[in-house]
């Protein structure tokens, strides 16, 4: 994503945190269990902290993934039981911690049979590509990246305590 040099694209600091964090591991574990993964192996791959909306409170974006047969930048065609890719945003809203799912893929708990008539459950990788105020309104948008074995794309999302809102900024290529 390119912006004008005159644009203050990061009006507040964006900080990378260490990925060894019991609080965020527990948040990912809870979300994976809630989505049907009974005994997940939690693997935090990136934690980012920033005050996205300028209200003085830091939000945290959590990347977590596990693909038994994939690379870090490309998921396998079909995930195996226990595989996942999760992108979460944690924020304090009205004094309570709220988790917003920015992207998720949980592989089915039974392996896909390529000889069956069931549709192929393609594995999808979800990552945070960037955090920046792209429209100059003082709120920082989230640039999200998604990929599957035959394609990938980017989208820009706006987060507020009320929820996530898409923008017309997106691009991708694939089958």
C-alpha positions as CSV (number, residue, x, y, z in Angstrom):
1,X,0.0,0.0,0.0
2,X,1.4,3.3,-1.0
3,X,0.4,6.6,0.5
4,X,1.3,10.3,0.0
5,X,4.5,11.4,1.8
6,X,2.4,14.2,3.2
7,X,0.0,11.8,4.9
8,X,0.7,11.1,8.6
9,X,-0.1,7.4,8.1
10,X,0.8,6.4,11.7
11,X,-0.3,9.2,14.0
12,X,0.3,6.9,17.0
13,X,2.9,4.1,17.6
14,X,2.4,0.6,16.3
15,X,4.3,-1.8,18.5
16,X,5.3,-5.4,17.9
17,X,5.0,-7.4,21.1
18,X,6.7,-10.7,22.1
19,X,4.6,-13.7,21.1
20,X,5.1,-15.6,24.4
21,X,2.1,-14.2,26.2
22,X,-0.2,-16.4,28.4
23,X,-3.1,-13.9,28.2
24,X,-3.3,-13.9,24.4
25,X,-2.6,-17.6,24.2
26,X,-5.6,-18.2,26.4
27,X,-7.7,-15.8,24.2
28,X,-6.8,-17.8,21.1
29,X,-7.3,-21.1,22.9
30,X,-10.8,-20.0,24.0
31,X,-11.7,-18.8,20.5
32,X,-10.5,-22.0,18.9
33,X,-12.5,-24.1,21.4
34,X,-15.6,-21.9,20.8
35,X,-15.2,-22.7,17.1
36,X,-15.1,-26.4,17.6
37,X,-11.4,-27.3,18.0
38,X,-11.5,-29.2,21.3
39,X,-7.8,-29.4,22.2
40,X,-5.9,-26.7,20.1
41,X,-2.2,-26.4,19.9
42,X,-1.9,-22.6,20.3
43,X,0.9,-21.0,18.2
44,X,1.0,-17.2,18.4
45,X,2.8,-15.9,15.3
46,X,2.5,-12.1,15.9
47,X,1.1,-9.6,18.3
48,X,0.6,-5.9,17.4
49,X,-0.5,-3.2,19.8
50,X,-1.8,0.3,18.7
51,X,-4.4,2.8,19.6
52,X,-6.4,2.5,16.5
53,X,-9.1,5.0,17.1
54,X,-7.2,7.6,19.1
55,X,-9.1,7.2,22.3
56,X,-6.0,6.6,24.4
57,X,-6.7,2.8,24.8
58,X,-4.4,0.3,23.1
59,X,-5.9,-2.4,21.0
60,X,-4.1,-5.7,20.3
61,X,-4.1,-7.7,17.1
62,X,-3.3,-11.3,17.5
63,X,-2.1,-13.6,14.7
64,X,-2.1,-17.4,15.4
65,X,-1.8,-20.3,13.0
66,X,-0.9,-23.9,12.7
67,X,-0.7,-25.8,9.4
68,X,0.9,-29.2,9.6
69,X,1.6,-29.3,5.8
70,X,2.1,-25.6,4.9
71,X,4.7,-22.9,4.9
72,X,4.5,-19.7,6.9
73,X,3.5,-17.6,3.9
74,X,1.3,-20.2,2.1
75,X,-1.3,-22.6,3.5
76,X,-1.7,-26.1,2.3
77,X,-4.5,-26.9,-0.2
78,X,-6.6,-28.6,2.5
79,X,-6.0,-28.2,6.2
80,X,-5.6,-31.3,8.5
81,X,-7.6,-31.8,11.7
82,X,-6.2,-29.3,14.2
83,X,-5.0,-26.8,11.6
84,X,-6.2,-23.2,11.8
85,X,-5.4,-19.6,11.0
86,X,-6.9,-16.9,13.3
87,X,-6.6,-13.1,13.3
88,X,-8.2,-11.4,16.3
89,X,-8.5,-7.9,17.6
90,X,-8.8,-7.4,21.4
91,X,-10.1,-4.1,22.7
92,X,-11.5,-2.7,25.9
93,X,-15.0,-1.4,25.2
94,X,-17.0,0.2,28.0
95,X,-14.7,-1.4,30.6
96,X,-14.9,-4.9,29.1
97,X,-12.5,-6.9,26.9
98,X,-14.1,-7.6,23.5
99,X,-12.7,-9.9,20.9
100,X,-13.4,-9.2,17.2
101,X,-12.5,-11.9,14.7
102,X,-10.8,-10.3,11.7
103,X,-10.2,-13.6,9.8
104,X,-10.5,-17.3,10.6
105,X,-10.0,-20.7,9.2
106,X,-10.5,-23.9,11.2
107,X,-9.9,-27.1,9.4
108,X,-12.6,-29.8,9.7
109,X,-12.1,-32.3,12.5
110,X,-12.3,-35.2,10.1
111,X,-9.9,-35.4,7.1
112,X,-11.4,-34.5,3.8
113,X,-11.9,-37.5,1.4
114,X,-10.9,-36.4,-2.1
115,X,-13.1,-39.3,-3.5
116,X,-16.2,-38.0,-1.9
117,X,-18.7,-35.5,-3.3
118,X,-18.2,-33.2,-0.4
119,X,-16.8,-29.8,-1.4
120,X,-13.0,-29.4,-0.7
121,X,-12.5,-27.3,2.5
122,X,-9.6,-25.1,1.3
123,X,-7.2,-23.9,4.0
124,X,-7.0,-20.1,4.2
125,X,-4.2,-18.1,5.8
126,X,-5.1,-14.8,7.5
127,X,-2.5,-12.2,8.4
128,X,-2.2,-8.5,9.3
129,X,-0.4,-6.7,6.5
130,X,-0.4,-3.3,8.0
131,X,-1.9,-0.6,10.3
132,X,-2.1,2.9,9.0
133,X,-4.4,5.9,8.8
134,X,-5.0,5.7,5.0
135,X,-7.8,8.2,4.7
136,X,-6.5,10.9,7.0
137,X,-9.3,10.8,9.5
138,X,-7.1,10.1,12.6
139,X,-8.3,6.5,12.9
140,X,-5.9,3.8,11.7
141,X,-7.2,1.2,9.3
142,X,-6.2,-2.5,9.2
143,X,-4.7,-3.9,6.0
144,X,-5.6,-7.6,6.0
145,X,-4.1,-10.4,3.9
146,X,-5.7,-13.7,3.0
147,X,-4.3,-16.5,1.0
148,X,-5.3,-20.0,-0.2
149,X,-3.4,-22.4,-2.5
150,X,-4.5,-20.7,-5.7
151,X,-4.8,-17.1,-4.7
152,X,-4.4,-14.2,-2.3
153,X,-5.7,-10.8,-1.6
154,X,-5.7,-7.7,0.5
155,X,-8.5,-5.7,2.0
156,X,-8.7,-2.6,4.1
157,X,-11.0,-2.6,7.1
158,X,-12.0,0.1,9.6
159,X,-12.4,-0.9,13.2
160,X,-14.4,1.0,15.8
161,X,-15.7,-0.2,19.2
162,X,-19.0,-0.8,17.4
163,X,-17.4,-3.3,15.0
164,X,-15.6,-3.9,11.8
165,X,-16.5,-2.1,8.6
166,X,-15.1,-2.8,5.1
167,X,-13.9,-0.2,2.7
168,X,-13.7,-0.2,-1.1
169,X,-10.0,-0.8,-0.9
170,X,-9.3,-4.4,-1.8
171,X,-7.3,-6.3,-4.3
172,X,-6.6,-9.9,-5.1
173,X,-5.8,-12.6,-7.6
174,X,-6.7,-16.2,-7.8
175,X,-8.8,-19.0,-9.2
